[in-house]
Amino acid sequence: MPILSVVFLVIFVYILLRKDTCLNRYTTLFMISCVFRIYWFQGYFFRIGQMEISSLANVADYILLVYSVYLVLAGKIKLNTRTTRAALFFITVICVEMFYEMVNPYDGALLAEQNYEINWDRYVDGSCSMYAYEPPMFSYLHGLREVIVFSFEVLVFKQICNRNWLLNLYMQIIGWLKYGICYGYFEFFMKNIIGNLNFTYDLSAILLGVNESSVFTEASIRDGIFYSLQGLTREPSHFNIFLFNVCLLMLFGNTLKRIAKQYGWSYPMTYTNTWLLMCLFLMLLTGGFSSVWLLFIIGCVALLLRIRENDGEIILYVFRNKLALVSFVMIGGVFISIIVQNDYLFNRFIDAVSVVEFLSDSNGLVGVSGLIGSDGIRSTIARFVSIYEGLIVFIDRPLFGLSYGIQYVHDFSIQYLSNIGIVGVYAMYKMLGTSNNSLSYDRTILFLIFMIGGLPITICPIGLAVYWVLYFEATTFYMNGRRQ
């Protein structure tokens, strides 16, 4: 059993045995679940023979679920009618989609599995093929179980959530996440200054159980200068997603702190803007191509948050306020400049353009493997081919999709649209954006983060993630003022 698995078990036992209130226990378990999921620890919780069992994040989610069920059954929490209806609506929509797919199966080719033998990378180089996939009942039930668990955890969270509780929880979560920034710079120091390429890899194996069967990348040079960074994940793009979430949480945190100061609310000081700048710079050092796009989204969110804080309607404000319009143009110009002046990023961009042009040709995917030259172009092809196939599914089934969890796509937005369709995505956001007190949510910024920000890559750890509610609830602070 990896070291962090043992440490987590000790912490969990301590949480249950210490004298504390139910609310404090739930808060701690929720915080652990969010922190583990955002870190995207990759490895295993424990292993039987050569079989790796679960992960730290999954185990933390299960424990949070069990304790949430206990709070409801024991009468510690009473479920609100408004939020319960929103959760049931989402679950019902998924059930309808599942039933529709069972009675009217999708007749196109799919690449449902994602393992060592079947995945998008092997598909584009001709090592495996798409095929007519008829999901077994287990696949449907597995997806439905995940939806029910996610909905229930969101529902319980919304029963407990209030201004003071959320503000303190939010800041504590950031306090734990900032250590991942320190680890990123430590990895950079070990690989690029000391020249030891194995130390952080061995450390991940000891802490998390990451080994040859659960890691997909080795130390590689990006930009012709630095070795890429992958944190405690398996590749730079995944580490970028961790840093992206930390940056966004800090940006929203800055807004929350300004509002808290204005109204005299108390909160723990867990980070400063220095941490935010360190995180932004580290995203460029990772060597991940997705960092450019994610930094662009972060810049847009930062600007839009300031507009919202000044009670501005975003679209009108941008077009009426010359400074805001110039700021948007400058943000785009800065990142275009970064791409052009960086050989690696520029080459990946050209690869992406080549793949898009090829896929838009009337020949479709015929001969796509002929584009493969380097690992970079192969990775680009795999991402865009998965998006292309996901779009084909979405166009065929725009309302209901395939049913949750049937096919994985290298794109958050297209994955959810192709799996649960427009109706399913609407129901999911309806649930996340419903409160007991009829609070308003900033749907424009949330759409920018999840649907636009997720276009080139998966924007979150695979599957539904309960920490999404942090973004949704954070927007209620500046959208509702004192009405909380």
N, C-alpha and C positions, 0 to 999 in steps of 0.2 A: 504493500500500500504506500503511495507517495506521501511525502512529508506533509503537504498541505491537507491531504485527506485526514491524516491523523490529527492535525491541529484543528481542523474544522469539527471533528467529532468531539474533541475535548471542549471546544467553545460551545457546541450545541448542548452537551451535557450540563455545562456550567449555566447556560441560559435557563434550562428547565429546572435546575435545582436551586438556583438563587431565589431569595425572597424578593419578589417584584410583582408589579401589577400586570394584568393581562395585556394592557395597552403597551407597556414598555417591552414586554416579550415580543409582541407582534411587531413593534417598531424595529427591534433589533433583527428579527428574522427577515423582515421586508428589506431592510438595508443590506443585509448579507446577500440576499437573493439578487438585488439590483446590482450590487458591486461585482459579484461573481459573473453575472450575465454580461455586464458592460466590459469587464476585463477580457471576456471571451477566452477563458482558460481552456487550453486544448491538451488533452491527455486522457486520463481515466481516473475514476474514483477509487476503484480497486480492480484486481484482475484475478481470474480463475484460470490457471494454465496460461494459454495464449489468448483467452477471451477477455477483452477489456469491457468492464461493466460501468456504464453510465459516465457522468462527469460531475465535477464539483458544482457547476451551475444547476444541472438537473436535480441533483440531490438537495441542494438548497431550495429549489422550487418545490420539490415534493414535501419537504418539511414545512415550508410556509403554507402549502395547501392544507396539510393535515391540521396545522394549528388554526388556520382560518375556519375549517370545518368545525373544529372543536368550539371556537368562539360563537359560531352560529347555533350549533346544537345545544350548547350550554346556556343559551339565552344572553350571552354577553353582548351580542350585537343583534340588532333588529334591522332586517333588510328594508330599505326604503322602496316604496312602490314605483316611483319614477325611474330610478336607476335599475331596478329589477326588471321592469318592462323592457328597457333598452337592451339589457343583457339577454333576456329571453328572445327578443326580436332577432338579435345576431345569431343565437344558437338555432333558432327556427329557420332562418334563411339558409344556414349551412346544411341543416337537415334536408330542406327542400332541394338544394343543389345536389346533395349526395343521392337522394332518391331519383332525381332527374337523370343523373349520370348512370345510375344502375339500370333504369328502364330504357334509356336512350344513349348507349355508350358512344363516346367520341370515336369516329371511324378513321381518324388520321394516325400517323406514326408519332410515337412519343419516345422520350428517353427518361423513363420514370426513375430507375435506380441511379444512385450516385455512390459508386464504390471503386475499388481498385481496377476492376475489370470493365466497368461500364461508367463512363463519365463523358462530359463534353470535350475534354482534351483528347481522349482516345477516339472520340467520334470524328473530330475534324482531321485526324491523321489516318483515318481508315481502319483503326483497330477494333471498332465496334460499330454497330448500326442501330438506327431507330427502328421501332417495330410497333405493331398494333398491340397496345397494352390494355388488358382488361383487369382492372384492380380487383384483388381478392377482397372479401368482406373485411378482413383484418386491416387492410389499408384504409378503408373508409372509417372503420371504428377507431383506428389509431388517430386519424385526423380529427374526428369528432371529439375524441377524448381531450385532445390538446385544446380545441376550441372551448370546450366546457370548462376545463381547468383555468384557462386564461380569463374567460368571462367571469368566473366565480371570484378569482383573485382580484380582478378589477372592481367587481361589485363590492367586495368586503373593504377594499381600500377606500372606496368612495363613501362608505358608511362612517369610517373613522376620520377621514380627512377634514381638517379645518386649518385656518390660516397659521396659527402658531405651531401646530404639530408639523405641518408640511414644511414650513420655513426652517425649522430646526433639523428635520429629517433630511431635507434637501442639502443643507450645508454640510451635514455629517457625511453624506454620501460622497460629495466632492472631496472632502477631507481624506477619505480613504482612496479615492481614485487618483489623486495627485502623486501617489507613490509609483504609479505606473509610468509617469513622466520621468521620475528619477531613474527608474529601471531602464528606460529608453536611452537616456544619456549614458548610463553605466554600460549598456551594451555597445553603444557607439564608441566609448572609450576603450573597451576591451578589444573590439574588432579592428578599429581604425587607428588607434594610438598605440596600444600595447602590441597589437598584431596577433592576439590569441583568438582564433576563430571557433574554438571548441568549448570554451569555458561556459558561455551563456547557454549553449546547446545542452551541455552536461547538467547545468543548473536546472534547466527546464525539465530534464529527465528525472532529476532527484525530487524536485518540488511537485511536479504534476504528472509524471509518468510518461512524458513525451518521448517516444523512441522511434526506431526505424519504421515501425508499422503504423505510426500515427502522426508522422511529420512528412511534409511534401516538399520542403525546400531545404537547400543547404546554403551556406554562406556564398553570396554572389556579389559581384561588384556592379553597382549602378553608377551611371554618369561617368564611368571610367576613372573615378576617384575614390569613392567610399564604398565599403561593404554595406549591403542593405540591412535594415533592422526589422525584426519581427516580434519583438517583445516576448510575451508569453503565449503568443499565438503561433500559427504555422507559416505565415507569410506576411510580407509587408502590407499588402492590401488589407488584411485583417487587422493588423496593428493600427493602420490608418483609421479604420472604423472606430476602434477604441478611442484614439486621440480625437477624432471628430466628435464623438459623443461627449468627451470631457470638455472640449472647447465650447460646444453648444450649451452644456449645463452651466459652465462658468459665465457665458454671456447672459443667459437668463438669470443666473445668480446675481450678476451685477445689477440687473434691473430690479430684482427682488430686494437687494440690499439698499438701493436708492429709495425704493418705496417704503421699506421698513424704517429707514432713517427719517423719512418725511413724517411718518405717522407715529414714530417713537416705539416701534416694535423691537423686541430683543431677539438676537440670533447669535449662534456661535461663529466666530471669525476663523474660517478654516483655510482660506486662500486669499491671495492678492492678485493684482493684474500681472505681476511678475510671472506667476505660474501660468497664466493664460498666454503670455508672450512666449514662454519656454515651450508650451505645448504646440503653438502655431509653428514655431521654428522647427521643432522636432518632426512635424509632419513632412516637411521638405527633406529632412535628413533620412527618412525611412527608405527613400528610393522607390516608393510606390507611385505608379502613374495616377492612381485615383486621388492622390493628395492635391493635385492642381484643381480638380473639380470640387472637391470637398472644401478646400480653402476659399474657393469662389462662393460657394453656398454660405460659408461662415461669414464672409464679408457682407453678403446681401442680408443675412439675418441680423447682423450687428447694426446695419444701417436702418433696417425696418423696425427694429426694437426701439431705436432712438426716436423714430417718427411716431411710433405708438405711444411712447412715454410723453410726447408733446401733444397727445390727443389728435394726431393727424390721420386722416384717411389715406392709406398708403398710395393708392393709384393716383388720386388727385394731387396728393402732396408731391409726388415725384415729378409729375408733369408741370405743376405750378411753381415748384421751388427749384430754381436753377441750380442751387448748390447740391440738392439731392440728386438731380439728374446728372450733374457733372460727376458726383461721387460714384454713381452706378457705372458710368462710362469709364472712370478711372480704375475701378475695381476690375472690370473686364480687361482693360488695357494692361494692367499690371500682370495679370495671369497669362495673357497672351504673350507678353514679353518674356515671362519665365519659361514658357514652353519653347519659344523660338530660340532663346539663348542657351537652353540646356539640350545637348545632343540626345541624351537618352529619352527625355520627355518628348522632344520634337519627333524623334523616330517613332515612338509609340503612337503619337498623334497621327503621323503619316500612315502608320500601319492601320490605325482605326479608320481613317478615311478610305484606304484601299479596300478594307473589308466591307465597309458600307457601300461603296461603289459596286463591288462584286456582287453583294447580296441584292442590290437593286436592279441588277441586270436580269434580263428575261431568263437566263439559264438557271437562276436560283442558286442552289447549293452544288450543282454539278461541277466537279473539279475543284472544290474549295480547298482541298488538301494541297493543291499546287501552289497556293500562296505561302505555305509554310517555309520559313527560312531559318529564323532564329527562335529561341524560346519566347522572346517578346512578341513576335508576330503570331506564334502559335497560341499564346495566352489571349491575345487580342481577338483572334479568330474564334476561339472557344467561347469567349464572352458574347461576342456579337452574334454568333450562330445560335446560341441559346436564347438570346433576346429575339432574334428573327423567328425562331420556332415558337417562342412564347407568344409573339404577336400573331402568328398564324392561328394559334389556338384561341386567342382573345377575339380576333376578328370573326372566327367561326362561332364562338359562344360568348358574346360580349356581356350578356346579363348575368349568367350563372357560372360560367367557367367550367372547369373540370371537376370541381369539388376540392376542398381544402387538402393540400399536401400531396397531390398526385404527381406533379412535375416540378423540379427545381430549375430555376432560371437565374443566371448571373445578373440579376437586376431586381431590386426590391419592388418597384412599381409594376413591372410587367409580370413578375411572379405572382403577385396577389391579384392582379387583374385577370390573368389567365387561369388561375386556380379558383377564385371565388367570384370573379366578374364584377361589374359595376355595382350590382345590388349588394353583393357581399361586402365590398369595400365600403360602400355607403353605410351599411349596418354596423360594421366594425367601428368606423369613425363616429357614428351616431352614439354608440355605447361609450366610447372613450370621451366624447364631448358632451356627456349628460351628467348633471350634478343634482344633488338633492335640493339645492337652493335656487335652481334655474339660473345658474351663473352663465356668463358669456365667455366663449373661448375665441382665441385669435386663430380662426381657421385659415387665414391667408398665410401666416407664418408656418403653421403646422403643415399645410399643403406644400409649402416650399421645402421644408425639412424632409418630409417623408416621401412625397410623390415626385418632386423635382430633384431633390438631393439624391434620391435612390435610383436615378435613371442609369448611370453607368456601372454601378456595382451594388452588391447587397449591402444595404445601409445598416443592417443590424445582424446580430447572431441569428443563425437559421431558425426560423419558427417565430411564433408570437412571443413577445417579450414584455413582461409586466412593467418594466421601467419606462415604457412609453407614457404612462400616466403622469410621470414627472413633468414632461414637456407640456402636456395638456393642462394640468393643474397650475403650472407656473404662469401660463398666460392669463389665468383668471385674476392674478394680482393687479395687473395694470389695466385689464379690461373692465373690472368692476369696482376698483377703488376700495372704499371701506365696506362695501356690501358683501361681507363674507361671514 
